[in-house]
Amino acid sequence: MSAPVLSTGQPTPTTAIRRVGILHHPRIPDTRALAQTLAERVRAVEGSAWVGSAWEYNEIVRHMANLDLMVTLGGDGTLLRAARSAAPFHVPVLGVNFGRLGFLTELRPADAMEGLERVLGGEGWLDERGMLRVEIWRDGGRLLQTDGLNDCFVGRGPAPRTVRLTTRINGSVLATIAGDGVIVATSTGSTAYSVAAGGPILAPNTPAFVLTPVAAHLLAMRSLVLPTTTTVEIETVDDPPSVLSVDGQVNLDLAPGYRVLVSGSPYSATFIRLRPANHFFGTLLERLR
C-alpha cells in the first residue's frame, strides 16, 4: 500500500493511512457485515484492519495506539464514544451514519466504500473539535475526571422534582439556579441538548462553550456563551439528588455537596471530512427538523 497523506483544511499534522480500526454497532446487524467488507478492502491494498464492537471500550483503547484511522458504523452516539477514545491518541475518526440526525458522521452506508477508498488515497481534510474536561469533587478530593465532545449536564434525575445548583464562572457566583438543571456544551454540542433547551447554535469550530439552564425558575437567566478558557463550577445544593451526564454516555448520581468543574480539555477530537466545510450550514435546518 502506498503512503498517501491527507490534505487538511486546518494547520493540523497529517498522517499516512495504513492501519484502520472499524467499529460496528452491536445492535445494528448491517454494521457488522459492512465492517467486514471495509476491512477486506483495506487488507486488499496492503493495509491492516481491526474490526471491533463500538461498545467494547477497553478493547478499543487497547488497539488505538496502533491505528492511523478509526471508522465508526452507527449514529452520532457511536461516533462520540469513539472520538473520546481516539482523542488522546490523535487518531482521526471517519463516521458512517446508520442513525437519524448524523450531525457528526460524514458518510451514508451506501457511500462508505467509496469514501474509505478516497481517504486511503489521500483525499480529505482534518476537522478538529474542542472538548470538555469534566471533574467531580467532594470534600477536597477529586472523584472523577473524564472528557466529553458534546456536553455535560447536571440536573434532576428520574424524579420530576426541581433541583438547586449553585453555578460559578471562574470562581465567581453566577446564580443558584432552580429548575431541571444546567448544560455546558461545546460548539459541537450546541446542536444537541442545549439547542433543545433554548440555547444558541455555534459554528462547529467556534472556540466557546454554551451554558444553558434547563427549565429554570429564574426567568432572567438565559444561555451564556463563554470562552473555552473558562471554568464553570456547578455545585449541588440540597435534595433531591442530582445526576451528571457527559455526552449522554457517562452517567453518575450526585449527592448534595458535590462540585462539578467543567473546563477545556487538553485533547481535541479529529474527524476526517470529504465534504466542504460549509456543508454544515447547507444541511443545518434539514437536520434540525
Summary of the structure (lengths in Angstrom):
residues: 289
radius of gyration: 19.8
end to end distance: 42.7
largest distance: 60.8
contacts: 972
relative contact order: 0.16
helix: 23%
strand: 40%
